[in-house]
Amino acid sequence: MSGWRASLAGAAAALVVLCAGAAPAAGAPAWHFATEPFPPYTYANRSGHAAGPMVDVLATVCARLRRDCMVEVMPWRRALMLAGQGDVDGLFTIIDSAERRAAFRVSAPVIEARYVFIAYKSDRFEYRRPLDLSGRTIGVYGPSGTASTLLPLLEGNDARAVVEPDNEMVLRKMEAGRYGRDGLVFINERVGLDLIERIGISNLRLAGEAARFNYSFGFAPTRVSADELAAFDAELAVLCRSGQLQDLLKPYEMRAPPCPH
């Protein structure tokens, strides 16, 4: 909850080489990953290097695979484009969905997370079911997995989604009343709470959980084979069953998903 706040300005140029001290496996080329400034999950630290729980997990898995891995922080649209074109080996953070599986090889889950609604403190709204959203204007970051999760909840009622280019803009507009007095925000819980604290917003509160989900790594299928993904997932499973995955996430106050059988 500390180092990333002072370092987002340099995030677009952040690059770090993981596991450079480990002797790589014979013939194993380095993997290059793209990620976005998405604190507290991924961000650039004060040294300008990619950091966060997803980076820590990736570094540990790459070390176990004896493979050098590089991570570059950049705008999400560019990360998606590079990974989709096969110009990088992988990207994160992604949700395991049909849309993502159509474009990438998706790893086993790494971190549990929740999507929530945020309302004004003066509003008694509490989300329990999609019909509760009737008549509401809802700010959401997109295009993103967040927006893709929200839109089905709006089917069959007269709620309206306003898609913004980043989460901070969504919260600032909500704070300023731009979505109306019945406005809501749909957001990742940890992202929302951290932004509210950093910006200093005082008139908003959590207003109900909409969905639980997991974050994963995505791999470009033209660069990373199914066998390589299986080896990656096998090491991730070892970390999970040994408790080391949860140990890596504990400093960030995050939880690992259930381990595979």
Summary of the structure (lengths in Angstrom):
residues: 261
radius of gyration: 18.8
end to end distance: 32.5
largest distance: 61.5
contacts: 848
relative contact order: 0.18
helix: 38%
strand: 26%
